[in-house]
Amino acid sequence: MTCREVSELLSAYLDGELDRDSHGLVEAHLDTCGHCRAALEELRQVKSALQSLPVVEPPPELHSRIMEAVSQAPALRPGPAEETPSQKGRFRWKLPSWGRGGLGTVAMALAACLVIVILSSAGTLYFALRYFAPLAANEELQDISREFGFSSFSEPETGVEFSKTAETPSGSQLRAVSPEQSGDLATEFSGENFVASPDTAGIERKLIRRAKLTVEVPKGAVDAASREAIHIVRAYQGYIESSSTSVGQDSKRSTVFYMTARVPSEHLDTAIDEMSALGVVTQSDIAEQDVTEQYVDLDARIKNKIQQEQRLLQIMGNANTVGELLQVEGELVRVRTEIESLQGRQNLLERSSAMSFLSVNIVEEGSRKPSPSPWSDIWEAFVRAWQDLAIFLAKIAPVAILLAVVYFLVRRALRKKD
């Protein structure tokens, strides 16, 4: 994908509205394009700033005051004495004059609009870099949290450990452990040790693990590395959910491989180590979600519903009338439906904890663009403003030409009538 195509999808990517294929292509491009990453970060900062603005409610008496002022205002309509003889029997409006003074006024108005657009773009960028830059690290953590499906990644609360495990010149490796994420989940952690509650004592822990890995390989080695990555996944009894290979549209023509796979949880760390040996790791994110108590809660509810089912079967056997039989049968159908729903949720947790999610990006050396400086951002904003102005003028040109033709035809007809 080109930078222009990705820039049009950044808002939908930030709001999580893209499908899986588009999301993967955008992520692969962001891993190799520093300019687009900077644009995404700027968009996140602007969104965060807008969300932090307070909602100001209008005064309750505003509507009544406006209606009172409108009702008391005199009608500004000219009387018959104010009309000139030349206005009678003709149009009551005067067409604008497009002489030298009119064109000068229009030119000044367009110049003022252009200056306002440029200053507003530069001012927005300056304030974003000046005041919102300290929030960049927090925004990055929240982005990782949203990507892995966690509710919050901003503060290391009790039971959550977030540590930076390794650093490279071009990226960092983050390891996140989030034990508390959904519904009635209340598993407690203390450092690296798991503290089981009474309900989960003696129960095997259910952990849903998600990992994201970006590997940089030499020029022309993406195809071989991608085949090796697929072989590693299948060697550990995993499977490929989706994969794609794209070539950049820039002068470098860099190749990027993206893959999402499922790997047995007990082999996830080994698979990551083997894939890391394919090249230089520029990003490595691992997240864990403990769903043990949720699994135990579902198991207890299923057992309770099964007991209700057995009781209803006994009552059905003792039913004396058709009405009683139908009533018990309806309740039995409802209970069995709930059992199937709970078992489906439990099976989903079982499968998710057994097969970990792995996302792999393989890029070529030199494909990652350096982050642009603030001055380059200002220049690009200036150029973008001119491009937007040119596009706007091109869009209104047909309408403006049509209105000009109509204006001159009407003016010519009025002159002939005089």
Beta strands, then each sheet from edge to edge (+ up, - down):
strand 1: 161-168
strand 2: 171-178
strand 3: 188-190
strand 4: 193-195
strand 5: 207-217
strand 6: 239-247
strand 7: 255-264
strand 8: 280-290
strand 9: 355-364
sheet 1: 1+ 2- 8- 5+ 9+ 7- 6+
sheet 2: 3+ 4-
end
